[in-house]
Amino acid sequence: MGAAFAIGNAVAAVVMLRLVQRGGAGFQPGWRATPAWALFRRILQVGAVALACTALIGLLVALLPLQFAQLFTPDADVAAMVAGALRFIGVALGLLADGLISASGVRAGVWRAR
């Protein structure tokens, strides 16, 4: 499962890089241009908020996995099995969601190139 997770993250990173390179993020980056520090700070601000929100959700799932699992199933055995898995992967899934939220913010035009 760990190898599949690593491969999935690597593939997602390559796909997002290709999307940005082709201008699908709303702008075509100039890789040899000087850094736009104002844009960089805005991206960090949005990313920090997304990271805080998703890390909090991941932390809550990791700390209260049984309660989270019981939201989706009335079966106590299934909830216990899911809770066991969520203790280990809750935070990682929260941080993965941070990347998805950040990518959707770029796609929606939250960050505008100047």
DSSP file (Angstrom, degrees, kcal/mol; ACC not computed):
  #  RESIDUE AA STRUCTURE BP1 BP2  ACC     N-H-->O    O-->H-N    N-H-->O    O-->H-N    TCO  KAPPA ALPHA  PHI   PSI    X-CA   Y-CA   Z-CA
    1    1 A M     >        0   0    0      0, 0.0     4,-2.2     0, 0.0     5,-0.1   0.000 360.0 360.0 360.0 -36.9    0.0    0.0    0.0
    2    2 A G  H  >  +     0   0    0      1,-0.2     4,-2.2     2,-0.2     5,-0.2   0.889 360.0  49.4 -65.0 -38.7    2.9    2.4    0.8
    3    3 A A  H  > S+     0   0    0      2,-0.2     4,-2.7     1,-0.2     5,-0.2   0.898 110.5  50.3 -67.1 -39.9    4.4    1.8   -2.7
    4    4 A A  H  > S+     0   0    0      2,-0.2     4,-2.6     1,-0.2    -2,-0.2   0.896 110.4  50.3 -64.3 -39.2    1.1    2.5   -4.4
    5    5 A F  H  X S+     0   0    0     -4,-2.2     4,-2.2     2,-0.2    -2,-0.2   0.918 112.2  47.2 -63.9 -44.0    0.7    5.7   -2.4
    6    6 A A  H  X S+     0   0    0     -4,-2.2     4,-2.2     2,-0.2    -2,-0.2   0.911 113.5  47.6 -64.7 -43.4    4.2    6.8   -3.4
    7    7 A I  H  X S+     0   0    0     -4,-2.7     4,-2.6     1,-0.2     5,-0.2   0.912 110.9  52.2 -64.7 -42.1    3.6    6.0   -7.0
    8    8 A G  H  X S+     0   0    0     -4,-2.6     4,-2.4     1,-0.2    -2,-0.2   0.904 110.5  47.7 -60.7 -42.1    0.3    7.8   -7.0
    9    9 A N  H  X S+     0   0    0     -4,-2.2     4,-2.3     2,-0.2    -1,-0.2   0.893 111.8  50.1 -66.5 -39.5    1.8   10.9   -5.5
   10   10 A A  H  X S+     0   0    0     -4,-2.2     4,-2.1     2,-0.2    -2,-0.2   0.924 112.1  47.1 -64.7 -43.8    4.6   10.9   -8.1
   11   11 A V  H  X S+     0   0    0     -4,-2.6     4,-2.5     1,-0.2    -2,-0.2   0.914 111.5  51.3 -64.0 -42.5    2.2   10.5  -10.9
   12   12 A A  H  X S+     0   0    0     -4,-2.4     4,-2.5    -5,-0.2    -1,-0.2   0.894 109.1  51.0 -61.8 -39.7    0.0   13.3   -9.6
   13   13 A A  H  X S+     0   0    0     -4,-2.3     4,-2.2     2,-0.2    -1,-0.2   0.910 111.2  47.4 -64.4 -41.8    3.0   15.6   -9.3
   14   14 A V  H  X S+     0   0    0     -4,-2.1     4,-2.5     2,-0.2    -2,-0.2   0.910 112.1  49.9 -66.0 -42.2    4.0   14.9  -12.9
   15   15 A V  H  X S+     0   0    0     -4,-2.5     4,-2.2     1,-0.2    -2,-0.2   0.917 111.9  47.7 -63.4 -43.1    0.5   15.5  -14.1
   16   16 A M  H  X S+     0   0    0     -4,-2.5     4,-2.2     2,-0.2    -1,-0.2   0.892 111.0  51.6 -65.9 -38.0    0.2   18.8  -12.3
   17   17 A L  H  X S+     0   0    0     -4,-2.2     4,-2.6     1,-0.2    -2,-0.2   0.931 110.9  47.6 -62.2 -45.3    3.6   19.9  -13.6
   18   18 A R  H  X S+     0   0    0     -4,-2.5     4,-1.9     1,-0.2     6,-0.2   0.881 109.7  54.1 -63.8 -37.8    2.5   19.1  -17.2
   19   19 A L  H  <>S+     0   0    0     -4,-2.2     5,-2.4     2,-0.2     6,-0.5   0.922 111.9  43.9 -61.6 -44.9   -0.8   21.0  -16.6
   20   20 A V  H ><5S+     0   0    0     -4,-2.2     3,-1.5     4,-0.2     5,-0.3   0.913 110.9  54.5 -67.6 -42.6    1.1   24.1  -15.5
   21   21 A Q  H 3<5S+     0   0    0     -4,-2.6    -1,-0.2     1,-0.3    -2,-0.2   0.846 108.3  49.5 -60.7 -34.4    3.7   23.8  -18.3
   22   22 A R  T 3<5S-     0   0    0     -4,-1.9    -1,-0.3    -5,-0.2    -2,-0.2   0.423 120.3-106.8 -86.7   1.8    0.9   23.7  -20.9
   23   23 A G  T X 5S+     0   0    0     -3,-1.5     3,-1.4     4,-0.2    -3,-0.2   0.593  79.8 131.7  87.6  10.0   -0.9   26.8  -19.5
   24   24 A G  T 3 < +     0   0    0     -5,-2.4    -4,-0.2     1,-0.3    -5,-0.1   0.590  63.4  66.8 -72.5  -9.7   -3.8   24.9  -17.9
   25   25 A A  T 3  S-     0   0    0      2,-0.5    -1,-0.3    -6,-0.5    84,-0.2   0.341 126.3 -92.5 -92.0   6.9   -3.3   26.7  -14.6
   26   26 A G  S <  S+     0   0    0     -3,-1.4     2,-0.3     1,-0.1    87,-0.2   0.349 103.5  53.4  99.9  -5.9   -4.4   30.0  -16.2
   27   27 A F  S    S-     0   0    0     -7,-0.1    -2,-0.5    85,-0.1    -4,-0.2  -0.986  75.3-124.8-154.4 157.2   -0.9   31.2  -17.1
   28   28 A Q        -     0   0    0     -2,-0.3    -7,-0.1    -6,-0.1     2,-0.1  -0.918  35.2-136.5-105.9 110.3    2.1   30.0  -19.0
   29   29 A P        -     0   0    0      0, 0.0     2,-0.8     0, 0.0     3,-0.1  -0.371   0.1-140.2 -71.4 143.8    5.1   30.1  -16.7
   30   30 A G    >   -     0   0    0      1,-0.1     3,-1.5     4,-0.1    -9,-0.0  -0.896  13.2-163.1 -98.3 106.1    8.4   31.4  -17.9
   31   31 A W  T 3  S+     0   0    0     -2,-0.8    -1,-0.1     1,-0.3     0, 0.0   0.708  87.1  46.0 -68.7 -19.6   10.9   29.1  -16.3
   32   32 A R  T 3  S+     0   0    0     -3,-0.1    -1,-0.3     2,-0.1     2,-0.1   0.371  90.1 108.4-102.8   4.8   13.9   31.4  -16.9
   33   33 A A  S <  S-     0   0    0     -3,-1.5     3,-0.1     1,-0.1     0, 0.0  -0.347  81.2 -95.3 -76.0 160.3   12.1   34.5  -15.7
   34   34 A T        -     0   0    0      1,-0.1    -1,-0.1    -2,-0.1    -4,-0.1  -0.491  54.1 -90.6 -71.8 148.0   13.1   36.2  -12.4
   35   35 A P        -     0   0    0      0, 0.0     2,-1.1     0, 0.0    -1,-0.1  -0.323  27.6-134.3 -63.1 138.4   10.8   35.1   -9.5
   36   36 A A     >  -     0   0    0      1,-0.2     4,-2.3    -3,-0.1     3,-0.2  -0.801  22.6-171.1 -91.3  96.3    7.7   37.2   -8.9
   37   37 A W  H  > S+     0   0    0     -2,-1.1     4,-2.3     1,-0.2    -1,-0.2   0.814  80.4  55.4 -65.9 -32.2    8.0   37.6   -5.2
   38   38 A A  H  > S+     0   0    0      2,-0.2     4,-2.0     1,-0.2    -1,-0.2   0.928 111.2  44.8 -65.6 -43.0    4.6   39.2   -4.7
   39   39 A L  H  > S+     0   0    0      2,-0.2     4,-2.4     1,-0.2    -2,-0.2   0.894 111.2  54.4 -65.4 -39.6    2.9   36.2   -6.5
   40   40 A F  H  X S+     0   0    0     -4,-2.3     4,-2.3     1,-0.2    -2,-0.2   0.909 108.3  48.5 -60.4 -43.4    5.1   33.8   -4.5
   41   41 A R  H  X S+     0   0    0     -4,-2.3     4,-2.1     2,-0.2    -1,-0.2   0.890 110.6  51.1 -65.6 -39.1    3.9   35.3   -1.2
   42   42 A R  H  X S+     0   0    0     -4,-2.0     4,-2.2     2,-0.2     5,-0.2   0.909 110.2  49.5 -64.2 -41.3    0.3   35.2   -2.3
   43   43 A I  H  X S+     0   0    0     -4,-2.4     4,-2.7     1,-0.2    -2,-0.2   0.915 110.5  50.6 -63.3 -42.6    0.6   31.5   -3.2
   44   44 A L  H  X S+     0   0    0     -4,-2.3     4,-2.4     2,-0.2    -1,-0.2   0.879 108.6  52.5 -62.6 -37.7    2.2   30.8    0.2
   45   45 A Q  H  X S+     0   0    0     -4,-2.1     4,-1.8     2,-0.2    -2,-0.2   0.937 113.1  42.5 -64.8 -46.0   -0.6   32.6    2.0
   46   46 A V  H  X S+     0   0    0     -4,-2.2     4,-2.4     1,-0.2    -2,-0.2   0.917 115.7  50.0 -66.1 -42.5   -3.3   30.5    0.2
   47   47 A G  H  X S+     0   0    0     -4,-2.7     4,-2.8    -5,-0.2    -2,-0.2   0.865 107.6  54.1 -63.4 -36.5   -1.3   27.3    0.6
   48   48 A A  H  X S+     0   0    0     -4,-2.4     4,-2.4     2,-0.2    -1,-0.2   0.903 109.9  46.7 -65.8 -40.8   -0.8   28.0    4.3
   49   49 A V  H  X S+     0   0    0     -4,-1.8     4,-2.3     2,-0.2    -2,-0.2   0.933 114.3  47.2 -65.7 -45.2   -4.5   28.4    4.9
   50   50 A A  H  X S+     0   0    0     -4,-2.4     4,-2.5     1,-0.2     5,-0.3   0.905 112.5  50.4 -62.5 -41.3   -5.2   25.2    2.9
   51   51 A L  H  X S+     0   0    0     -4,-2.8     4,-2.6     1,-0.2     5,-0.3   0.916 110.1  49.6 -63.0 -43.6   -2.5   23.3    4.8
   52   52 A A  H  X S+     0   0    0     -4,-2.4     4,-1.9     2,-0.2    -2,-0.2   0.926 113.5  46.0 -62.4 -44.7   -3.9   24.4    8.1
   53   53 A C  H  X S+     0   0    0     -4,-2.3     4,-2.0     2,-0.2    -2,-0.2   0.946 117.5  41.0 -64.8 -49.1   -7.4   23.4    7.3
   54   54 A T  H  X S+     0   0    0     -4,-2.5     4,-2.7     1,-0.2    -1,-0.2   0.852 113.3  53.4 -72.4 -33.4   -6.5   20.0    5.8
   55   55 A A  H  X S+     0   0    0     -4,-2.6     4,-2.6    -5,-0.3    -1,-0.2   0.887 108.7  51.2 -66.6 -36.8   -4.0   19.2    8.5
   56   56 A L  H  X S+     0   0    0     -4,-1.9     4,-2.5    -5,-0.3    -2,-0.2   0.923 111.3  47.1 -63.9 -43.9   -6.6   19.9   11.1
   57   57 A I  H  X S+     0   0    0     -4,-2.0     4,-2.4     2,-0.2    -2,-0.2   0.934 113.5  48.5 -62.4 -45.9   -9.0   17.5    9.4
   58   58 A G  H  X S+     0   0    0     -4,-2.7     4,-2.2     1,-0.2    -2,-0.2   0.885 111.4  50.3 -61.2 -39.6   -6.3   14.9    9.1
   59   59 A L  H  X S+     0   0    0     -4,-2.6     4,-2.4     2,-0.2    -1,-0.2   0.909 110.4  49.2 -66.0 -42.3   -5.4   15.3   12.8
   60   60 A L  H  X S+     0   0    0     -4,-2.5     4,-2.6     2,-0.2    -2,-0.2   0.900 111.6  49.2 -63.6 -40.3   -9.0   15.0   13.9
   61   61 A V  H  < S+     0   0    0     -4,-2.4    -1,-0.2     1,-0.2    -2,-0.2   0.895 113.0  47.8 -65.2 -39.1   -9.4   11.8   11.7
   62   62 A A  H  < S+     0   0    0     -4,-2.2    -2,-0.2    -5,-0.2    -1,-0.2   0.860 117.9  40.8 -70.2 -34.4   -6.2   10.4   13.2
   63   63 A L  H  < S+     0   0    0     -4,-2.4    -2,-0.2     1,-0.2    -1,-0.2   0.815 128.5  29.0 -82.7 -31.5   -7.2   11.2   16.8
   64   64 A L  S  X S+     0   0    0     -4,-2.6     4,-1.9    -5,-0.2    -1,-0.2  -0.423  71.7 145.9-124.4  55.9  -10.9   10.2   16.5
   65   65 A P  H  > S+     0   0    0      0, 0.0     4,-2.7     0, 0.0     5,-0.2   0.858  70.5  53.5 -67.0 -34.8  -10.9    7.5   13.8
   66   66 A L  H  > S+     0   0    0      2,-0.2     4,-2.2     1,-0.2     5,-0.1   0.923 109.5  47.8 -67.0 -42.8  -13.7    5.4   15.3
   67   67 A Q  H  > S+     0   0    0      2,-0.2     4,-0.5     1,-0.2    -1,-0.2   0.897 113.7  48.6 -63.7 -39.5  -16.1    8.4   15.4
   68   68 A F  H >< S+     0   0    0     -4,-1.9     3,-1.1     1,-0.2     4,-0.4   0.926 111.5  48.8 -65.8 -44.2  -15.2    9.3   11.9
   69   69 A A  H >X S+     0   0    0     -4,-2.7     3,-1.6     1,-0.3     4,-0.8   0.855 103.8  61.0 -65.0 -34.9  -15.7    5.7   10.6
   70   70 A Q  H 3< S+     0   0    0     -4,-2.2    -1,-0.3     1,-0.3    -2,-0.2   0.659  90.2  70.3 -69.1 -14.3  -19.1    5.5   12.4
   71   71 A L  T << S+     0   0    0     -3,-1.1    -1,-0.3    -4,-0.5    -2,-0.2   0.762 108.5  35.0 -67.7 -23.3  -20.3    8.3   10.2
   72   72 A F  T <4 S+     0   0    0     -3,-1.6    -2,-0.2    -4,-0.4    -1,-0.2   0.552 122.4  31.7-111.8 -11.1  -20.3    6.0    7.3
   73   73 A T     <  -     0   0    0     -4,-0.8    -1,-0.2     1,-0.1     6,-0.0  -0.991  48.5-156.5-149.5 138.9  -21.3    2.6    8.6
   74   74 A P  S    S+     0   0    0      0, 0.0     2,-0.5     0, 0.0    -1,-0.1   0.611  70.6 103.0 -84.9 -11.9  -23.5    1.3   11.4
   75   75 A D     >  -     0   0    0      1,-0.2     4,-2.3     2,-0.0     5,-0.2  -0.602  61.5-155.2 -77.2 120.3  -21.5   -2.0   11.6
   76   76 A A  H  > S+     0   0    0     -2,-0.5     4,-2.2     1,-0.2    -1,-0.2   0.852  91.3  52.3 -66.1 -36.0  -19.2   -1.9   14.6
   77   77 A D  H  > S+     0   0    0      2,-0.2     4,-2.1     1,-0.2    -1,-0.2   0.921 111.4  45.7 -67.8 -43.0  -16.7   -4.4   13.2
   78   78 A V  H  > S+     0   0    0      1,-0.2     4,-2.6     2,-0.2     5,-0.2   0.921 112.6  51.4 -64.6 -43.4  -16.3   -2.5   10.0
   79   79 A A  H  X S+     0   0    0     -4,-2.3     4,-2.5     1,-0.2    -2,-0.2   0.892 109.6  50.3 -61.4 -39.7  -15.9    0.8   11.9
   80   80 A A  H  X S+     0   0    0     -4,-2.2     4,-1.8     2,-0.2    -1,-0.2   0.899 111.3  48.2 -65.9 -39.9  -13.2   -0.8   14.1
   81   81 A M  H  X S+     0   0    0     -4,-2.1     4,-1.5     2,-0.2    -2,-0.2   0.928 114.0  45.9 -65.6 -44.9  -11.3   -2.0   11.1
   82   82 A V  H  X S+     0   0    0     -4,-2.6     4,-2.6     1,-0.2    -2,-0.2   0.896 109.6  55.5 -64.6 -39.9  -11.5    1.3    9.3
   83   83 A A  H  X S+     0   0    0     -4,-2.5     4,-1.5    -5,-0.2    -1,-0.2   0.881 103.5  55.5 -61.6 -38.0  -10.5    3.2   12.5
   84   84 A G  H  < S+     0   0    0     -4,-1.8     4,-0.5     1,-0.2    -1,-0.2   0.900 111.6  43.0 -61.0 -40.9   -7.4    1.0   12.7
   85   85 A A  H >X S+     0   0    0     -4,-1.5     4,-1.8     1,-0.2     3,-1.1   0.890 109.8  56.5 -71.4 -39.4   -6.3    2.1    9.3
   86   86 A L  H 3X S+     0   0    0     -4,-2.6     4,-1.8     1,-0.3     5,-0.2   0.764  93.4  68.6 -67.7 -24.1   -7.3    5.7    9.8
   87   87 A R  H 3< S+     0   0    0     -4,-1.5    -1,-0.3     1,-0.2     4,-0.2   0.846 111.6  33.3 -60.4 -31.4   -5.0    6.0   12.8
   88   88 A F  H <4 S+     0   0    0     -3,-1.1     4,-0.3    -4,-0.5    -2,-0.2   0.814 128.1  32.9 -95.0 -34.5   -2.0    5.7   10.5
   89   89 A I  H  X S+     0   0    0     -4,-1.8     4,-2.5     1,-0.1     5,-0.2   0.466  89.0  94.0-107.0  -0.7   -3.2    7.4    7.3
   90   90 A G  H  X S+     0   0    0     -4,-1.8     4,-1.8     1,-0.2    -1,-0.1   0.930  91.2  41.5 -58.4 -49.8   -5.4   10.2    8.6
   91   91 A V  H  > S+     0   0    0     -5,-0.2     4,-2.2     1,-0.2    -1,-0.2   0.902 113.8  53.1 -66.9 -40.7   -2.8   12.9    8.7
   92   92 A A  H  > S+     0   0    0     -4,-0.3     4,-2.1     1,-0.2    -1,-0.2   0.902 109.1  49.2 -62.5 -40.5   -1.3   11.8    5.3
   93   93 A L  H  X S+     0   0    0     -4,-2.5     4,-2.1     1,-0.2    -1,-0.2   0.872 109.1  53.6 -66.9 -35.5   -4.7   12.0    3.6
   94   94 A G  H  X S+     0   0    0     -4,-1.8     4,-1.1    -5,-0.2    -2,-0.2   0.910 110.5  45.8 -63.3 -41.7   -5.2   15.4    5.1
   95   95 A L  H  X S+     0   0    0     -4,-2.2     4,-1.2     2,-0.2    -2,-0.2   0.836 109.6  55.1 -72.0 -31.7   -1.9   16.7    3.7
   96   96 A L  H  X S+     0   0    0     -4,-2.1     4,-1.5     1,-0.2     3,-0.3   0.897 104.0  55.0 -64.3 -39.3   -2.7   15.1    0.3
   97   97 A A  H  X S+     0   0    0     -4,-2.1     4,-2.7     1,-0.2    -1,-0.2   0.827  98.5  64.0 -62.8 -30.3   -5.9   17.0    0.3
   98   98 A D  H  X S+     0   0    0     -4,-1.1     4,-2.6     1,-0.2    -1,-0.2   0.920 102.2  48.6 -58.7 -44.0   -3.8   20.2    0.7
   99   99 A G  H  X S+     0   0    0     -4,-1.2     4,-2.4    -3,-0.3    -1,-0.2   0.891 111.5  49.4 -63.3 -39.3   -2.2   19.6   -2.6
  100  100 A L  H  X S+     0   0    0     -4,-1.5     4,-2.2     2,-0.2    -2,-0.2   0.903 111.7  48.1 -67.4 -40.8   -5.6   19.0   -4.3
  101  101 A I  H  X S+     0   0    0     -4,-2.7     4,-1.9     2,-0.2    -2,-0.2   0.920 112.6  49.0 -65.3 -42.9   -7.0   22.2   -2.8
  102  102 A S  H  X S+     0   0    0     -4,-2.6     4,-1.8    -5,-0.2    -2,-0.2   0.919 111.6  49.1 -62.5 -43.1   -3.9   24.2   -3.8
  103  103 A A  H  X S+     0   0    0     -4,-2.4     4,-2.2     1,-0.2    -1,-0.2   0.887 110.6  50.0 -64.7 -38.6   -4.1   22.8   -7.4
  104  104 A S  H  X S+     0   0    0     -4,-2.2     4,-2.3     1,-0.2    -1,-0.2   0.833 106.6  56.6 -70.6 -29.8   -7.8   23.7   -7.6
  105  105 A G  H  <>S+     0   0    0     -4,-1.9     5,-2.7     2,-0.2     6,-0.6   0.891 108.9  46.2 -65.6 -38.7   -7.1   27.2   -6.4
  106  106 A V  H ><5S+     0   0    0     -4,-1.8     3,-1.2     3,-0.2    -2,-0.2   0.932 113.5  49.0 -65.4 -45.7   -4.7   27.7   -9.3
  107  107 A R  H 3<5S+     0   0    0     -4,-2.2    -2,-0.2     1,-0.3    -1,-0.2   0.862 108.6  53.0 -63.5 -37.0   -7.2   26.2  -11.7
  108  108 A A  T 3<5S-     0   0    0     -4,-2.3    -1,-0.3    -5,-0.1    -2,-0.2   0.527 118.5-110.1 -78.9  -4.2  -10.0   28.4  -10.5
  109  109 A G  T < 5S+     0   0    0     -3,-1.2    -3,-0.2    -4,-0.4    -2,-0.1   0.722  73.7 138.9  85.4  20.6   -7.8   31.5  -11.0
  110  110 A V  S   <S+     0   0    0     -5,-2.7     2,-0.7    -6,-0.2    -4,-0.2   0.905  72.7  49.4 -62.6 -39.3   -7.3   32.3   -7.3
  111  111 A W  S    S-     0   0    0     -6,-0.6     2,-0.5    -5,-0.1    -1,-0.2  -0.897  80.9-164.6-103.6 115.5   -3.7   33.1   -8.1
  112  112 A R        -     0   0    0     -2,-0.7     2,-0.2    -3,-0.1   -85,-0.1  -0.836  14.9-131.8-103.0 132.6   -3.5   35.5  -11.1
  113  113 A A              0   0    0     -2,-0.5   -85,-0.0   -87,-0.2    -2,-0.0  -0.574 360.0 360.0 -78.2 144.9   -0.2   36.0  -12.9
  114  114 A R              0   0    0     -2,-0.2    -1,-0.1   -78,-0.0    -2,-0.0   0.398 360.0 360.0-108.9 360.0    0.8   39.6  -13.5
